[in-house]
Amino acid sequence: AAVKKYQFNVQVKNVSRLCNAKPIVTVNGMFPGPTIYAREGDQVLINVTNSAQYNMSIHWHGLKQFRNGWADGPAYITQCPIKPSNSYTYAFNITGQRGTLWWHAHILWLRATVYGAIVIMPETPAPFPFPQPHQETNIILGEWWNSDVETLVNQANQLGLPPPSSDAHTINGKPGPLFPCSEKHTFAMEVESGKTYLLRIINAALNDELFFAVAGHTMTVVEIDAVYTKPFTTRAILIAPGQTTNVLVKADQTPDRYFMAAKPFMDAPVPVDNKTVTAIFQYKGIPTTILPKLPTSLPASNDTKFALDYASKLKSLNTAQFPANVPLKVDRHMFYTIGLGKNPCPSCQNDTKISASLNNITFVMPKVGLLQAHYFNTSGVFKTDFPDRPPKSFNYTGAPLTANLATSLGTRLSKVAFNTTVELVLQDTNLLTVESHPFHLHGYNFFVVGTGVGNFDPAKDPAKFNLVDPPERNTVGVPTGGWTAIRFRADNPGVWFMHCHLELHTMWGLKMAFVVEDGKSPEQKVLPPPSDLPPC
Ligand code: C2O
Protein backbone atom coordinates (compact mmCIF):
# COMPACT_ATOMS: atom_id res chain seq x y z
CA ALA A 1 0.00 0.00 0.00
CA ALA A 2 1.18 3.48 -0.86
CA VAL A 3 0.43 6.99 0.29
CA LYS A 4 -1.06 9.07 -2.54
CA LYS A 5 -0.87 12.82 -2.08
CA TYR A 6 -2.87 15.38 -4.02
CA GLN A 7 -3.00 19.15 -3.89
CA PHE A 8 -6.38 20.69 -4.74
CA ASN A 9 -6.33 24.45 -5.22
CA VAL A 10 -9.89 25.70 -5.37
CA GLN A 11 -9.70 28.68 -7.68
CA VAL A 12 -11.81 30.72 -10.04
CA LYS A 13 -11.07 30.49 -13.72
CA ASN A 14 -12.65 31.95 -16.85
CA VAL A 15 -14.05 29.18 -19.00
CA SER A 16 -15.96 29.56 -22.24
CA ARG A 17 -18.63 27.24 -23.57
CA LEU A 18 -21.53 27.82 -25.97
CA CYS A 19 -20.12 31.13 -27.24
CA ASN A 20 -20.03 32.48 -23.70
CA ALA A 21 -17.23 33.00 -21.16
CA LYS A 22 -17.77 33.14 -17.41
CA PRO A 23 -15.76 32.69 -14.24
CA ILE A 24 -16.29 29.26 -12.68
CA VAL A 25 -14.98 27.63 -9.52
CA THR A 26 -12.46 24.91 -10.40
CA VAL A 27 -9.87 22.67 -8.81
CA ASN A 28 -6.39 23.56 -10.09
CA GLY A 29 -7.97 25.53 -12.94
CA MET A 30 -9.26 22.32 -14.52
CA PHE A 31 -12.79 21.58 -15.71
CA PRO A 32 -13.57 18.81 -14.92
CA GLY A 33 -11.07 18.62 -12.07
CA PRO A 34 -8.14 16.21 -11.70
CA THR A 35 -8.65 12.45 -11.49
CA ILE A 36 -7.65 10.79 -8.22
CA TYR A 37 -5.78 7.54 -8.94
CA ALA A 38 -5.25 5.07 -6.12
CA ARG A 39 -4.99 1.37 -5.48
CA GLU A 40 -7.11 -0.60 -3.07
CA GLY A 41 -5.32 -0.45 0.29
CA ASP A 42 -3.71 2.95 -0.33
CA GLN A 43 -3.87 5.91 1.98
CA VAL A 44 -4.96 9.11 0.22
CA LEU A 45 -4.15 12.61 1.45
CA ILE A 46 -5.81 15.47 -0.41
CA ASN A 47 -4.96 18.95 0.73
CA VAL A 48 -7.73 21.32 -0.32
CA THR A 49 -6.75 24.99 -0.29
CA ASN A 50 -9.61 27.37 -0.87
CA SER A 51 -8.61 30.35 -2.99
CA ALA A 52 -12.17 31.08 -4.16
CA GLN A 53 -14.67 33.47 -2.57
CA TYR A 54 -17.12 30.68 -1.65
CA ASN A 55 -17.08 28.35 1.33
CA MET A 56 -16.02 24.91 0.11
CA SER A 57 -16.23 21.25 1.05
CA ILE A 58 -15.54 18.19 -1.06
CA HIS A 59 -17.21 14.79 -0.90
CA TRP A 60 -15.53 11.57 -2.09
CA HIS A 61 -18.71 10.03 -3.39
CA GLY A 62 -18.95 6.29 -2.69
CA LEU A 63 -15.88 5.94 -0.51
CA LYS A 64 -17.03 4.33 2.71
CA GLN A 65 -14.74 6.29 5.05
CA PHE A 66 -14.90 3.61 7.73
CA ARG A 67 -15.14 5.28 11.20
CA ASN A 68 -13.84 8.37 9.44
CA GLY A 69 -16.76 10.63 8.58
CA TRP A 70 -14.34 13.53 9.11
CA ALA A 71 -13.13 12.93 5.55
CA ASP A 72 -16.59 12.48 4.01
CA GLY A 73 -17.16 16.11 3.14
CA PRO A 74 -20.86 17.16 3.13
CA ALA A 75 -20.93 20.67 4.60
CA TYR A 76 -22.63 20.96 8.00
CA ILE A 77 -23.12 17.18 8.14
CA THR A 78 -19.57 15.94 8.78
CA GLN A 79 -17.63 19.19 8.77
CA CYS A 80 -17.96 22.93 8.64
CA PRO A 81 -16.92 24.45 5.32
CA ILE A 82 -13.36 25.32 4.38
CA LYS A 83 -13.54 29.10 4.42
CA PRO A 84 -11.83 31.25 1.78
CA SER A 85 -8.02 31.30 2.31
CA ASN A 86 -8.20 28.20 4.52
CA SER A 87 -7.24 24.63 3.87
CA TYR A 88 -8.06 21.15 5.09
CA THR A 89 -6.48 17.77 4.31
CA TYR A 90 -8.92 14.97 3.59
CA ALA A 91 -7.10 11.86 4.85
CA PHE A 92 -8.55 8.41 4.27
CA ASN A 93 -7.74 4.78 3.56
CA ILE A 94 -9.27 2.88 0.69
CA THR A 95 -10.11 -0.58 1.97
CA GLY A 96 -12.19 -3.23 0.27
CA GLN A 97 -13.20 -0.99 -2.63
CA ARG A 98 -11.99 -0.85 -6.21
CA GLY A 99 -13.47 0.68 -9.35
CA THR A 100 -14.84 4.01 -10.49
CA LEU A 101 -16.12 6.62 -8.06
CA TRP A 102 -16.00 10.40 -8.14
CA TRP A 103 -15.59 13.51 -6.04
CA HIS A 104 -17.58 16.73 -6.00
CA ALA A 105 -18.16 19.92 -4.03
CA HIS A 106 -20.80 19.30 -1.36
CA ILE A 107 -21.99 22.81 -0.61
CA LEU A 108 -24.41 25.13 -2.45
CA TRP A 109 -24.60 24.15 -6.17
CA LEU A 110 -20.83 24.36 -6.58
CA ARG A 111 -20.62 20.80 -7.82
CA ALA A 112 -21.85 22.24 -11.13
CA THR A 113 -18.17 22.82 -11.94
CA VAL A 114 -16.23 21.28 -9.04
CA TYR A 115 -16.05 17.55 -9.74
CA GLY A 116 -13.75 14.82 -11.01
CA ALA A 117 -13.20 11.08 -11.22
CA ILE A 118 -11.76 8.65 -8.67
CA VAL A 119 -10.16 5.55 -10.18
CA ILE A 120 -9.25 2.79 -7.74
CA MET A 121 -7.21 -0.03 -9.24
CA PRO A 122 -7.73 -3.50 -7.77
CA GLU A 123 -5.23 -4.74 -5.25
CA THR A 124 -2.62 -6.93 -6.91
CA PRO A 125 -2.95 -9.75 -7.66
CA ALA A 126 -6.68 -9.41 -8.27
CA PRO A 127 -7.14 -8.28 -11.87
CA PHE A 128 -10.51 -7.22 -13.28
CA PRO A 129 -12.83 -10.26 -13.40
CA PHE A 130 -13.35 -9.59 -17.12
CA PRO A 131 -11.07 -9.44 -20.19
CA GLN A 132 -8.32 -6.88 -19.70
CA PRO A 133 -9.22 -3.81 -21.79
CA HIS A 134 -6.71 -2.38 -24.26
CA GLN A 135 -7.21 1.10 -22.82
CA GLU A 136 -9.58 2.97 -20.55
CA THR A 137 -11.09 6.42 -20.47
CA ASN A 138 -13.25 8.46 -18.11
CA ILE A 139 -16.58 9.69 -19.45
CA ILE A 140 -17.92 12.29 -17.01
CA LEU A 141 -21.41 13.53 -17.82
CA GLY A 142 -22.23 17.01 -16.55
CA GLU A 143 -24.22 20.17 -17.12
CA TRP A 144 -23.35 23.69 -18.20
CA TRP A 145 -25.18 26.93 -17.46
CA ASN A 146 -24.36 30.09 -19.42
CA SER A 147 -25.12 32.23 -16.35
CA ASP A 148 -23.58 32.04 -12.91
CA VAL A 149 -25.28 29.09 -11.21
CA GLU A 150 -25.24 30.48 -7.65
CA THR A 151 -26.85 33.70 -8.86
CA LEU A 152 -29.59 31.77 -10.70
CA VAL A 153 -30.27 29.62 -7.63
CA ASN A 154 -30.45 32.62 -5.28
CA GLN A 155 -32.81 34.49 -7.57
CA ALA A 156 -35.04 31.44 -7.94
CA ASN A 157 -35.11 30.81 -4.19
CA GLN A 158 -36.22 34.36 -3.48
CA LEU A 159 -39.20 33.80 -5.75
CA GLY A 160 -39.82 30.27 -4.48
CA LEU A 161 -39.36 28.86 -8.00
CA PRO A 162 -36.96 26.29 -9.45
CA PRO A 163 -33.93 27.78 -11.21
CA PRO A 164 -33.81 27.40 -15.01
CA SER A 165 -32.45 24.10 -16.27
CA SER A 166 -28.94 24.00 -17.70
CA ASP A 167 -28.05 25.21 -21.19
CA ALA A 168 -26.17 22.07 -22.20
CA HIS A 169 -25.08 18.68 -21.04
CA THR A 170 -21.39 17.91 -21.24
CA ILE A 171 -19.04 14.95 -21.64
CA ASN A 172 -15.76 15.64 -19.84
CA GLY A 173 -16.78 19.29 -19.62
CA LYS A 174 -17.56 19.58 -23.33
CA PRO A 175 -21.00 19.93 -24.96
CA GLY A 176 -20.03 18.58 -28.38
CA PRO A 177 -20.69 19.79 -31.93
CA LEU A 178 -24.51 19.84 -31.80
CA PHE A 179 -24.26 22.98 -29.62
CA PRO A 180 -23.24 26.43 -30.91
CA CYS A 181 -19.52 27.36 -30.83
CA SER A 182 -18.74 23.87 -29.54
CA GLU A 183 -16.79 22.32 -32.39
CA LYS A 184 -13.61 22.82 -30.40
CA HIS A 185 -15.34 21.78 -27.17
CA THR A 186 -15.87 18.20 -28.24
CA PHE A 187 -14.44 15.18 -26.46
CA ALA A 188 -13.02 12.48 -28.73
CA MET A 189 -11.46 9.10 -27.99
CA GLU A 190 -9.45 7.27 -30.60
CA VAL A 191 -9.93 3.51 -30.95
CA GLU A 192 -8.28 0.75 -32.94
CA SER A 193 -10.31 -1.84 -34.81
CA GLY A 194 -10.73 -5.06 -32.88
CA LYS A 195 -9.64 -3.66 -29.51
CA THR A 196 -11.76 -3.41 -26.35
CA TYR A 197 -12.05 -0.24 -24.29
CA LEU A 198 -13.15 0.34 -20.70
CA LEU A 199 -15.36 3.40 -20.29
CA ARG A 200 -15.64 4.69 -16.73
CA ILE A 201 -18.92 6.60 -16.96
CA ILE A 202 -19.87 9.02 -14.18
CA ASN A 203 -23.08 11.03 -13.93
CA ALA A 204 -22.02 14.36 -12.41
CA ALA A 205 -25.09 16.18 -13.74
CA LEU A 206 -27.00 18.14 -11.13
CA ASN A 207 -30.55 17.28 -12.03
CA ASP A 208 -30.81 14.75 -14.85
CA GLU A 209 -30.83 11.00 -15.07
CA LEU A 210 -29.20 10.25 -18.40
CA PHE A 211 -29.23 7.64 -21.13
CA PHE A 212 -25.84 7.04 -22.73
CA ALA A 213 -25.02 5.12 -25.91
CA VAL A 214 -22.29 4.68 -28.51
CA ALA A 215 -23.66 4.77 -32.06
CA GLY A 216 -23.46 1.40 -33.81
CA HIS A 217 -21.87 -0.36 -30.84
CA THR A 218 -23.16 -2.33 -27.90
CA MET A 219 -21.72 -1.99 -24.41
CA THR A 220 -21.08 -4.65 -21.78
CA VAL A 221 -21.82 -3.43 -18.25
CA VAL A 222 -19.24 -4.84 -15.80
CA GLU A 223 -19.38 -2.56 -12.76
CA ILE A 224 -21.70 -0.05 -11.09
CA ASP A 225 -20.79 2.27 -8.20
CA ALA A 226 -17.41 0.52 -7.87
CA VAL A 227 -18.93 -2.96 -7.46
CA TYR A 228 -18.53 -5.66 -10.13
CA THR A 229 -21.71 -6.83 -11.82
CA LYS A 230 -22.68 -9.91 -13.79
CA PRO A 231 -21.73 -8.70 -17.26
CA PHE A 232 -24.56 -8.04 -19.70
CA THR A 233 -24.73 -6.41 -23.09
CA THR A 234 -26.94 -3.42 -23.80
CA ARG A 235 -27.55 -0.81 -26.51
CA ALA A 236 -27.71 1.98 -23.90
CA ILE A 237 -27.25 2.54 -20.19
CA LEU A 238 -29.27 4.60 -17.73
CA ILE A 239 -27.27 6.46 -15.13
CA ALA A 240 -28.57 8.74 -12.38
CA PRO A 241 -26.71 11.67 -10.82
CA GLY A 242 -24.22 10.21 -8.36
CA GLN A 243 -23.94 6.84 -10.07
CA THR A 244 -21.00 5.38 -11.96
CA THR A 245 -21.06 2.61 -14.57
CA ASN A 246 -18.12 0.79 -16.15
CA VAL A 247 -18.72 -0.66 -19.60
CA LEU A 248 -16.56 -2.48 -22.10
CA VAL A 249 -16.93 -1.43 -25.72
CA LYS A 250 -15.32 -3.38 -28.53
CA ALA A 251 -14.34 -1.42 -31.63
CA ASP A 252 -15.88 -4.09 -33.86
CA GLN A 253 -17.78 -2.00 -36.42
CA THR A 254 -16.83 -0.53 -39.80
CA PRO A 255 -14.03 1.93 -39.06
CA ASP A 256 -15.66 5.35 -39.00
CA ARG A 257 -16.45 8.23 -36.67
CA TYR A 258 -19.35 7.49 -34.32
CA PHE A 259 -21.09 9.69 -31.79
CA MET A 260 -21.20 8.78 -28.13
CA ALA A 261 -24.24 10.59 -26.76
CA ALA A 262 -26.21 11.23 -23.59
CA LYS A 263 -29.66 12.71 -23.06
CA PRO A 264 -32.07 12.95 -20.11
CA PHE A 265 -34.55 10.30 -19.03
CA MET A 266 -37.74 12.20 -18.18
CA ASP A 267 -40.84 10.16 -17.57
CA ALA A 268 -42.51 12.55 -15.15
CA PRO A 269 -44.65 15.56 -15.94
CA VAL A 270 -41.74 17.90 -15.21
CA PRO A 271 -40.09 20.45 -17.51
CA VAL A 272 -38.89 18.76 -20.69
CA ASP A 273 -35.17 18.79 -21.25
CA ASN A 274 -34.13 17.19 -24.49
CA LYS A 275 -30.57 18.37 -24.84
CA THR A 276 -28.26 15.75 -26.31
CA VAL A 277 -24.54 15.93 -25.63
CA THR A 278 -22.22 14.20 -28.06
CA ALA A 279 -18.58 13.12 -28.08
CA ILE A 280 -16.69 11.14 -30.69
CA PHE A 281 -15.71 7.48 -30.85
CA GLN A 282 -13.03 7.85 -33.49
CA TYR A 283 -11.50 4.88 -35.33
CA LYS A 284 -7.82 5.39 -35.96
CA GLY A 285 -7.03 6.68 -39.45
CA ILE A 286 -10.52 7.99 -40.27
CA PRO A 287 -10.33 11.66 -41.32
CA THR A 288 -11.73 13.94 -38.62
CA THR A 289 -13.65 15.87 -41.28
CA ILE A 290 -16.15 13.03 -41.70
CA LEU A 291 -19.50 13.69 -40.02
CA PRO A 292 -20.05 11.20 -37.16
CA LYS A 293 -22.97 8.78 -37.15
CA LEU A 294 -25.73 9.59 -34.64
CA PRO A 295 -26.79 6.85 -32.22
CA THR A 296 -30.19 5.40 -32.96
CA SER A 297 -29.78 3.28 -29.86
CA LEU A 298 -30.62 6.05 -27.35
CA PRO A 299 -34.06 5.37 -25.84
CA ALA A 300 -36.77 8.04 -26.06
CA SER A 301 -36.80 10.52 -23.18
CA ASN A 302 -39.87 8.92 -21.64
CA ASP A 303 -38.91 5.27 -22.20
CA THR A 304 -39.87 3.98 -18.76
CA LYS A 305 -39.89 0.41 -20.01
CA PHE A 306 -36.24 0.62 -21.00
CA ALA A 307 -35.42 2.14 -17.59
CA LEU A 308 -37.18 -0.65 -15.66
CA ASP A 309 -35.73 -3.42 -17.87
CA TYR A 310 -32.26 -1.97 -17.55
CA ALA A 311 -32.52 -1.80 -13.75
CA SER A 312 -33.68 -5.42 -13.63
CA LYS A 313 -30.53 -6.58 -15.46
CA LEU A 314 -28.15 -5.19 -12.82
CA LYS A 315 -26.90 -7.99 -10.57
CA SER A 316 -23.90 -8.32 -8.28
CA LEU A 317 -21.12 -10.53 -9.65
CA ASN A 318 -21.42 -12.63 -6.48
CA THR A 319 -18.44 -14.98 -6.89
CA ALA A 320 -16.33 -16.54 -4.15
CA GLN A 321 -13.85 -13.71 -4.56
CA PHE A 322 -16.49 -10.97 -4.74
CA PRO A 323 -19.45 -12.27 -2.74
CA ALA A 324 -22.68 -10.35 -2.23
CA ASN A 325 -23.17 -10.44 1.53
CA VAL A 326 -26.81 -9.49 1.62
CA PRO A 327 -28.22 -9.22 5.17
CA LEU A 328 -30.79 -12.03 5.31
CA LYS A 329 -32.26 -11.16 8.68
CA VAL A 330 -33.58 -7.63 9.15
CA ASP A 331 -33.34 -6.02 12.61
CA ARG A 332 -35.09 -2.83 11.68
CA HIS A 333 -37.63 -2.02 8.98
CA MET A 334 -37.95 1.55 7.77
CA PHE A 335 -40.40 3.00 5.28
CA TYR A 336 -39.82 6.53 3.95
CA THR A 337 -42.21 8.38 1.68
CA ILE A 338 -40.79 10.89 -0.78
CA GLY A 339 -42.93 13.97 -1.28
CA LEU A 340 -42.84 17.44 -2.68
CA GLY A 341 -45.09 19.64 -0.54
CA LYS A 342 -45.57 23.38 -0.15
CA ASN A 343 -44.98 25.68 2.76
CA PRO A 344 -45.92 29.34 3.22
CA CYS A 345 -43.39 31.85 1.93
CA PRO A 346 -44.73 35.43 2.19
CA SER A 347 -41.90 36.85 0.06
CA CYS A 348 -42.29 34.28 -2.71
CA GLN A 349 -44.10 34.77 -5.98
CA ASN A 350 -47.05 32.50 -5.14
CA ASP A 351 -46.75 32.99 -1.36
CA THR A 352 -45.54 29.40 -1.18
CA LYS A 353 -42.36 27.55 -1.79
CA ILE A 354 -41.82 23.90 -2.54
CA SER A 355 -40.59 21.82 0.37
CA ALA A 356 -39.42 18.33 -0.37
CA SER A 357 -39.74 15.77 2.39
CA LEU A 358 -39.10 12.26 3.64
CA ASN A 359 -41.96 11.03 5.84
CA ASN A 360 -43.28 14.57 5.52
CA ILE A 361 -40.20 16.03 7.22
CA THR A 362 -38.22 18.70 5.41
CA PHE A 363 -34.64 18.59 6.60
CA VAL A 364 -33.27 21.84 7.98
CA MET A 365 -29.52 22.27 7.63
CA PRO A 366 -27.77 22.93 10.96
CA LYS A 367 -25.25 25.73 11.50
CA VAL A 368 -22.55 23.42 12.85
CA GLY A 369 -21.37 19.99 11.77
CA LEU A 370 -23.64 17.15 12.90
CA LEU A 371 -20.74 14.71 13.27
CA GLN A 372 -18.97 17.09 15.66
CA ALA A 373 -22.18 17.61 17.63
CA HIS A 374 -22.56 13.83 17.87
CA TYR A 375 -18.92 13.15 18.74
CA PHE A 376 -18.70 15.88 21.39
CA ASN A 377 -22.24 15.34 22.66
CA THR A 378 -23.31 18.89 21.95
CA SER A 379 -27.01 19.19 22.70
CA GLY A 380 -29.54 21.31 20.84
CA VAL A 381 -28.10 20.76 17.35
CA PHE A 382 -30.27 17.86 16.20
CA LYS A 383 -32.91 15.44 17.40
CA THR A 384 -32.84 11.70 16.86
CA ASP A 385 -36.58 11.25 16.47
CA PHE A 386 -36.80 10.71 12.71
CA PRO A 387 -39.76 8.31 12.38
CA ASP A 388 -39.38 4.88 10.76
CA ARG A 389 -42.77 5.31 9.07
CA PRO A 390 -44.76 8.22 7.56
CA PRO A 391 -47.19 10.04 9.88
CA LYS A 392 -50.26 8.58 8.19
CA SER A 393 -50.88 5.99 5.58
CA PHE A 394 -52.42 7.06 2.30
CA ASN A 395 -52.59 5.97 -1.31
CA TYR A 396 -49.00 6.98 -2.08
CA THR A 397 -49.09 6.85 -5.85
CA GLY A 398 -52.85 7.14 -6.38
CA ALA A 399 -54.88 10.30 -6.87
CA PRO A 400 -52.84 13.50 -6.46
CA LEU A 401 -53.02 14.91 -2.97
CA THR A 402 -53.71 18.61 -2.99
CA ALA A 403 -54.96 19.14 0.56
CA ASN A 404 -52.54 19.58 3.43
CA LEU A 405 -49.31 19.93 1.51
CA ALA A 406 -47.49 21.49 4.44
CA THR A 407 -44.44 19.63 5.67
CA SER A 408 -42.85 19.74 9.10
CA LEU A 409 -39.41 21.28 9.37
CA GLY A 410 -36.58 19.95 11.49
CA THR A 411 -33.04 18.67 11.85
CA ARG A 412 -34.21 15.20 12.75
CA LEU A 413 -31.92 12.20 12.46
CA SER A 414 -32.51 8.47 12.78
CA LYS A 415 -30.42 6.74 15.43
CA VAL A 416 -29.28 3.24 14.54
CA ALA A 417 -27.47 0.87 16.91
CA PHE A 418 -24.09 -0.43 15.71
CA ASN A 419 -24.31 -3.47 13.43
CA THR A 420 -28.10 -3.30 13.03
CA THR A 421 -29.31 -4.74 9.75
CA VAL A 422 -31.61 -2.18 8.17
CA GLU A 423 -34.19 -2.55 5.44
CA LEU A 424 -35.38 0.76 4.07
CA VAL A 425 -38.21 1.06 1.56
CA LEU A 426 -38.20 4.36 -0.30
CA GLN A 427 -41.67 5.06 -1.64
CA ASP A 428 -42.37 7.76 -4.20
CA THR A 429 -45.71 9.55 -3.76
CA ASN A 430 -48.06 11.64 -5.82
CA LEU A 431 -47.61 14.58 -3.47
CA LEU A 432 -47.57 17.33 -6.10
CA THR A 433 -46.24 14.91 -8.69
CA VAL A 434 -44.66 11.49 -9.08
CA GLU A 435 -41.04 11.67 -10.07
CA SER A 436 -37.92 9.51 -10.15
CA HIS A 437 -35.43 10.19 -7.35
CA PRO A 438 -31.83 8.93 -7.18
CA PHE A 439 -31.10 8.34 -3.49
CA HIS A 440 -27.55 8.36 -2.18
CA LEU A 441 -26.43 7.08 1.20
CA HIS A 442 -23.06 8.26 2.50
CA GLY A 443 -20.71 5.91 4.35
CA TYR A 444 -22.20 2.71 2.93
CA ASN A 445 -23.01 0.57 -0.01
CA PHE A 446 -26.42 -1.07 0.14
CA PHE A 447 -28.11 -3.91 -1.66
CA VAL A 448 -31.09 -3.07 -3.86
CA VAL A 449 -33.21 -6.09 -2.95
CA GLY A 450 -36.41 -5.06 -4.66
CA THR A 451 -38.16 -2.40 -6.66
CA GLY A 452 -41.59 -1.94 -8.18
CA VAL A 453 -44.15 0.41 -9.64
CA GLY A 454 -47.08 1.65 -7.53
CA ASN A 455 -47.41 1.20 -3.78
CA PHE A 456 -45.12 -1.15 -1.87
CA ASP A 457 -47.11 -4.09 -0.54
CA PRO A 458 -45.53 -5.35 2.70
CA ALA A 459 -47.61 -8.55 2.48
CA LYS A 460 -46.56 -9.56 -1.04
CA ASP A 461 -43.49 -7.73 -2.27
CA PRO A 462 -40.82 -9.03 0.17
CA ALA A 463 -41.40 -12.57 -1.13
CA LYS A 464 -40.05 -11.38 -4.48
CA PHE A 465 -36.89 -9.81 -3.10
CA ASN A 466 -33.56 -10.86 -4.60
CA LEU A 467 -31.42 -11.85 -1.60
CA VAL A 468 -28.85 -13.74 -3.67
CA ASP A 469 -27.21 -11.36 -6.14
CA PRO A 470 -28.94 -7.97 -5.92
CA PRO A 471 -26.98 -4.98 -7.21
CA GLU A 472 -24.81 -3.35 -4.56
CA ARG A 473 -24.43 0.40 -4.88
CA ASN A 474 -24.35 3.77 -3.16
CA THR A 475 -27.01 5.58 -5.21
CA VAL A 476 -30.27 4.09 -6.45
CA GLY A 477 -33.05 5.47 -8.62
CA VAL A 478 -36.46 5.14 -6.97
CA PRO A 479 -38.75 4.70 -9.98
CA THR A 480 -41.36 7.32 -10.81
CA GLY A 481 -44.49 6.43 -8.87
CA GLY A 482 -42.81 3.36 -7.42
CA TRP A 483 -40.62 2.05 -4.63
CA THR A 484 -37.19 0.62 -3.98
CA ALA A 485 -36.11 -1.55 -1.04
CA ILE A 486 -32.50 -1.47 0.13
CA ARG A 487 -30.65 -3.37 2.84
CA PHE A 488 -27.43 -2.60 4.66
CA ARG A 489 -25.62 -3.50 7.84
CA ALA A 490 -24.96 -0.42 9.99
CA ASP A 491 -21.33 -1.28 10.74
CA ASN A 492 -19.81 2.12 10.04
CA PRO A 493 -20.26 4.41 13.06
CA GLY A 494 -20.80 8.11 12.48
CA VAL A 495 -23.28 10.55 11.01
CA TRP A 496 -24.20 9.69 7.44
CA PHE A 497 -26.17 11.84 5.07
CA MET A 498 -28.85 10.38 2.84
CA HIS A 499 -30.41 12.50 0.12
CA CYS A 500 -31.85 12.71 -3.34
CA HIS A 501 -28.92 13.40 -5.68
CA LEU A 502 -30.99 15.81 -7.78
CA GLU A 503 -29.53 19.07 -6.49
CA LEU A 504 -32.87 20.82 -6.80
CA HIS A 505 -34.53 18.29 -4.51
CA THR A 506 -31.67 18.24 -2.03
CA MET A 507 -31.94 22.01 -1.79
CA TRP A 508 -35.69 21.72 -1.22
CA GLY A 509 -35.05 19.46 1.77
CA LEU A 510 -35.14 15.90 0.39
CA LYS A 511 -32.48 14.69 2.79
CA MET A 512 -31.91 13.33 6.30
CA ALA A 513 -29.07 11.65 8.18
CA PHE A 514 -28.45 8.51 10.19
CA VAL A 515 -26.52 8.50 13.44
CA VAL A 516 -24.89 5.09 13.60
CA GLU A 517 -23.77 4.59 17.18
CA ASP A 518 -20.36 3.31 18.19
CA GLY A 519 -19.91 -0.39 18.83
CA LYS A 520 -18.38 -1.72 22.04
CA SER A 521 -14.82 -2.43 20.99
CA PRO A 522 -12.30 0.37 20.25
CA GLU A 523 -12.17 -0.51 16.54
CA GLN A 524 -15.94 0.01 16.30
CA LYS A 525 -15.87 3.66 17.34
CA VAL A 526 -15.66 6.90 15.40
CA LEU A 527 -12.02 8.02 15.11
CA PRO A 528 -11.02 11.28 16.78
CA PRO A 529 -11.30 14.35 14.53
CA PRO A 530 -8.19 15.51 12.68
CA SER A 531 -6.53 18.60 14.14
CA ASP A 532 -7.08 20.70 10.99
CA LEU A 533 -10.84 20.02 10.78
CA PRO A 534 -12.36 23.37 9.73
CA PRO A 535 -13.80 25.22 12.74
CA CYS A 536 -17.48 26.19 12.68
CU1 C2O B 1 -22.55 12.70 -4.32
CU2 C2O B 1 -24.09 13.72 -0.68
O1 C2O B 1 -23.38 13.28 -2.54
Residues whose N, C-alpha, C, O or C-beta is under 5 A from the ligand:
A	BS01	C2O	H61 G242
